Amino acid sequence: MSQEGIQVAIVGERCYVNRSGEAFPTTVSDDQLNLAMRVQIQNGASHTAALSMDKIRLSETTGGAPTTMAPRERESLSLLPGATTVVLLDFEQSGALDCHHEMSLDLGTALRIEGGQVSLEPIRFLASD
């Protein structure tokens, strides 16, 4: 929850990875992490909040090296005072990632009220597969 009264919570997620046993994968989605999330945002502030989904980031640390992903969604939305909405976010990343590491959803500069940034701590979670 932010000082302005904005609450953000992960209310659902699904994570899976297609692994290929072949030396040369035959499809584009082989060895690709897929994470679909439902994120609830509640505006308890007295002003309209603006969300830019293209600024949201998901990160995972594998083997000491962090990997950062942006959602496929790029639109923005407005959230009136007192309103609650659920946003669907889809992340994809190729490589040696899996669903069994701690991940972090960071809204960073994605939420704004009256031109000012809303500060929220990243949400850390373990994805289920």
Steps between C-alpha positions, in 0.01 A plus 500: 500500500630844410489813717236636259268204569560287190498126572650244262471122540566194288167314495594221259783370288592206282858416406631238260804428283504294182826303506638335191713187526637567154837663435327733254150599621238471227250757623531862604356438849751229602707595808284806563362606837132604482343678795142627496397716795189666634586811700236686702538875539282694744504880496437622853639844414287808448632552144494297178799267460663422164665164429747455212533124454808535279697622805425192715792257542532141617838375612645163589848409618645180356859403569574839655405695186172695507267479200246778447188463285241749378136398450358457151226748592584859411180695565431749775193532716346742746363396836246732662506563876347206686517271195649150488609320185679179407772529236616201296875487434688250282877458516721285273875446507728247332793342676577285801219645711241297684207547734682391817691818585390803694368769270430866555222710346609865494262778400787751522377813319188329358254665742450876519256734675472864390829473311688365802643151527339254743765311697434132563737230616548212251280198571712186546339161435558141394315405185298180487502269201 
